[in-house]
Amino acid sequence: MASFTVVVGDPDSGLAHQLEADGQDANRFLGKSIGDEVDGSAVGLEGYTLEITGGSDDAGRPLNKTVAGADLQEVLMEGKQTGYNPNRDGERRRITVRGREVSDAVAQINASVVESGDTAVEELLAEDE
Protein backbone atom coordinates (compact mmCIF):
# COMPACT_ATOMS: atom_id res chain seq x y z
CA MET A 1 0.00 0.00 0.00
CA ALA A 2 1.17 3.49 -0.81
CA SER A 3 1.57 6.17 1.84
CA PHE A 4 2.31 9.85 1.21
CA THR A 5 2.93 13.00 3.15
CA VAL A 6 0.85 15.67 1.44
CA VAL A 7 1.82 19.31 2.00
CA VAL A 8 -1.21 21.44 1.14
CA GLY A 9 -0.69 25.16 0.54
CA ASP A 10 -3.67 27.42 1.10
CA PRO A 11 -3.26 30.60 -0.99
CA ASP A 12 -6.09 32.37 0.88
CA SER A 13 -4.44 32.17 4.30
CA GLY A 14 -0.84 31.76 3.13
CA LEU A 15 -0.39 28.69 5.35
CA ALA A 16 0.81 25.19 4.50
CA HIS A 17 -0.55 22.08 6.22
CA GLN A 18 1.23 18.73 6.38
CA LEU A 19 -1.24 15.85 6.10
CA GLU A 20 -0.99 12.06 5.68
CA ALA A 21 -2.63 9.99 2.95
CA ASP A 22 -2.47 6.22 3.20
CA GLY A 23 -4.46 3.21 2.09
CA GLN A 24 -7.31 3.91 -0.32
CA ASP A 25 -6.86 7.66 0.06
CA ALA A 26 -3.27 7.43 -1.19
CA ASN A 27 -4.44 5.46 -4.23
CA ARG A 28 -6.28 8.59 -5.44
CA PHE A 29 -2.87 10.20 -6.04
CA LEU A 30 -1.25 7.25 -7.84
CA GLY A 31 -0.96 7.77 -11.59
CA LYS A 32 -1.64 11.52 -11.35
CA SER A 33 0.88 14.01 -12.72
CA ILE A 34 2.02 17.50 -11.79
CA GLY A 35 -0.83 19.87 -12.68
CA ASP A 36 -3.60 17.29 -12.21
CA GLU A 37 -6.44 17.95 -9.77
CA VAL A 38 -7.41 15.62 -6.92
CA ASP A 39 -10.40 15.63 -4.59
CA GLY A 40 -9.38 17.05 -1.19
CA SER A 41 -11.31 14.39 0.72
CA ALA A 42 -8.28 12.13 0.19
CA VAL A 43 -6.52 14.10 2.95
CA GLY A 44 -9.56 15.11 5.00
CA LEU A 45 -10.45 18.35 3.21
CA GLU A 46 -14.07 17.70 2.23
CA GLY A 47 -15.34 19.98 -0.54
CA TYR A 48 -11.86 21.11 -1.60
CA THR A 49 -10.04 20.49 -4.88
CA LEU A 50 -6.24 20.24 -4.82
CA GLU A 51 -3.75 20.67 -7.65
CA ILE A 52 -0.52 18.65 -7.52
CA THR A 53 2.35 21.14 -7.81
CA GLY A 54 5.35 18.90 -7.13
CA GLY A 55 6.88 16.46 -4.71
CA SER A 56 9.92 14.34 -3.95
CA ASP A 57 10.84 10.70 -3.50
CA ASP A 58 12.26 9.00 -0.42
CA ALA A 59 15.83 10.03 -1.37
CA GLY A 60 14.85 13.70 -1.77
CA ARG A 61 14.95 13.79 -5.58
CA PRO A 62 12.29 16.20 -6.86
CA LEU A 63 9.53 15.48 -9.35
CA ASN A 64 10.26 17.28 -12.61
CA LYS A 65 7.39 18.37 -14.83
CA THR A 66 9.48 18.08 -18.02
CA VAL A 67 10.22 14.35 -17.53
CA ALA A 68 7.45 11.95 -18.57
CA GLY A 69 6.57 8.91 -16.47
CA ALA A 70 7.57 8.03 -12.93
CA ASP A 71 11.13 6.72 -13.42
CA LEU A 72 14.45 8.30 -12.53
CA GLN A 73 16.22 10.19 -15.28
CA GLU A 74 19.32 12.33 -15.52
CA VAL A 75 18.50 15.76 -16.93
CA LEU A 76 20.99 18.41 -18.04
CA MET A 77 19.83 21.53 -16.21
CA GLU A 78 20.80 25.13 -16.74
CA GLY A 79 19.34 28.12 -14.99
CA LYS A 80 17.46 27.97 -11.72
CA GLN A 81 14.97 25.09 -11.61
CA THR A 82 13.41 22.81 -9.04
CA GLY A 83 16.28 20.73 -7.70
CA TYR A 84 19.07 22.86 -9.16
CA ASN A 85 20.46 26.27 -8.26
CA PRO A 86 23.58 27.18 -10.30
CA ASN A 87 26.51 28.94 -8.66
CA ARG A 88 27.47 31.06 -11.67
CA ASP A 89 26.06 32.20 -15.02
CA GLY A 90 26.11 29.59 -17.76
CA GLU A 91 26.72 26.69 -15.39
CA ARG A 92 25.06 23.42 -16.40
CA ARG A 93 24.88 20.18 -14.45
CA ARG A 94 23.34 16.76 -14.94
CA ILE A 95 20.88 16.14 -12.09
CA THR A 96 18.92 12.97 -11.33
CA VAL A 97 15.20 13.70 -11.01
CA ARG A 98 12.00 11.66 -10.93
CA GLY A 99 9.33 11.96 -13.62
CA ARG A 100 6.15 14.02 -13.18
CA GLU A 101 3.89 11.04 -12.41
CA VAL A 102 3.13 10.05 -8.81
CA SER A 103 4.12 6.45 -8.00
CA ASP A 104 4.86 4.28 -4.94
CA ALA A 105 8.42 5.67 -4.85
CA VAL A 106 7.17 9.19 -4.07
CA ALA A 107 7.31 10.09 -0.36
CA GLN A 108 5.99 13.68 -0.39
CA ILE A 109 3.45 15.39 -2.59
CA ASN A 110 3.06 19.17 -2.73
CA ALA A 111 -0.41 20.45 -3.53
CA SER A 112 -2.25 23.76 -3.64
CA VAL A 113 -5.92 24.52 -3.01
CA VAL A 114 -7.68 25.31 -6.30
CA GLU A 115 -11.31 25.32 -5.20
CA SER A 116 -12.30 26.01 -1.60
CA GLY A 117 -15.10 24.33 0.28
CA ASP A 118 -17.67 25.88 2.62
CA THR A 119 -15.62 25.25 5.77
CA ALA A 120 -12.19 26.79 6.42
CA VAL A 121 -9.17 24.47 6.23
CA GLU A 122 -8.21 25.20 9.85
CA GLU A 123 -11.68 24.14 11.04
CA LEU A 124 -11.58 20.88 9.06
CA LEU A 125 -8.15 20.02 10.42
CA ALA A 126 -9.14 20.93 14.00
CA GLU A 127 -12.04 18.42 13.81
CA ASP A 128 -9.60 15.62 12.94
CA GLU A 129 -7.48 16.20 16.07
C-alpha positions in Angstrom: 0.0 0.0 0.0 1.2 3.5 -0.8 1.6 6.2 1.8 2.3 9.8 1.2 2.9 13.0 3.2 0.8 15.7 1.4 1.8 19.3 2.0 -1.2 21.4 1.1 -0.7 25.2 0.5 -3.7 27.4 1.1 -3.3 30.6 -1.0 -6.1 32.4 0.9 -4.4 32.2 4.3 -0.8 31.8 3.1 -0.4 28.7 5.4 0.8 25.2 4.5 -0.5 22.1 6.2 1.2 18.7 6.4 -1.2 15.8 6.1 -1.0 12.1 5.7 -2.6 10.0 3.0 -2.5 6.2 3.2 -4.5 3.2 2.1 -7.3 3.9 -0.3 -6.9 7.7 0.1 -3.3 7.4 -1.2 -4.4 5.5 -4.2 -6.3 8.6 -5.4 -2.9 10.2 -6.0 -1.3 7.2 -7.8 -1.0 7.8 -11.6 -1.6 11.5 -11.4 0.9 14.0 -12.7 2.0 17.5 -11.8 -0.8 19.9 -12.7 -3.6 17.3 -12.2 -6.4 18.0 -9.8 -7.4 15.6 -6.9 -10.4 15.6 -4.6 -9.4 17.1 -1.2 -11.3 14.4 0.7 -8.3 12.1 0.2 -6.5 14.1 3.0 -9.6 15.1 5.0 -10.4 18.4 3.2 -14.1 17.7 2.2 -15.3 20.0 -0.5 -11.9 21.1 -1.6 -10.0 20.5 -4.9 -6.2 20.2 -4.8 -3.8 20.7 -7.7 -0.5 18.7 -7.5 2.4 21.1 -7.8 5.4 18.9 -7.1 6.9 16.5 -4.7 9.9 14.3 -4.0 10.8 10.7 -3.5 12.3 9.0 -0.4 15.8 10.0 -1.4 14.9 13.7 -1.8 15.0 13.8 -5.6 12.3 16.2 -6.9 9.5 15.5 -9.3 10.3 17.3 -12.6 7.4 18.4 -14.8 9.5 18.1 -18.0 10.2 14.4 -17.5 7.5 12.0 -18.6 6.6 8.9 -16.5 7.6 8.0 -12.9 11.1 6.7 -13.4 14.5 8.3 -12.5 16.2 10.2 -15.3 19.3 12.3 -15.5 18.5 15.8 -16.9 21.0 18.4 -18.0 19.8 21.5 -16.2 20.8 25.1 -16.7 19.3 28.1 -15.0 17.5 28.0 -11.7 15.0 25.1 -11.6 13.4 22.8 -9.0 16.3 20.7 -7.7 19.1 22.9 -9.2 20.5 26.3 -8.3 23.6 27.2 -10.3 26.5 28.9 -8.7 27.5 31.1 -11.7 26.1 32.2 -15.0 26.1 29.6 -17.8 26.7 26.7 -15.4 25.1 23.4 -16.4 24.9 20.2 -14.5 23.3 16.8 -14.9 20.9 16.1 -12.1 18.9 13.0 -11.3 15.2 13.7 -11.0 12.0 11.7 -10.9 9.3 12.0 -13.6 6.2 14.0 -13.2 3.9 11.0 -12.4 3.1 10.1 -8.8 4.1 6.4 -8.0 4.9 4.3 -4.9 8.4 5.7 -4.8 7.2 9.2 -4.1 7.3 10.1 -0.4 6.0 13.7 -0.4 3.4 15.4 -2.6 3.1 19.2 -2.7 -0.4 20.5 -3.5 -2.3 23.8 -3.6 -5.9 24.5 -3.0 -7.7 25.3 -6.3 -11.3 25.3 -5.2 -12.3 26.0 -1.6 -15.1 24.3 0.3 -17.7 25.9 2.6 -15.6 25.2 5.8 -12.2 26.8 6.4 -9.2 24.5 6.2 -8.2 25.2 9.9 -11.7 24.1 11.0 -11.6 20.9 9.1 -8.1 20.0 10.4 -9.1 20.9 14.0 -12.0 18.4 13.8 -9.6 15.6 12.9 -7.5 16.2 16.1 
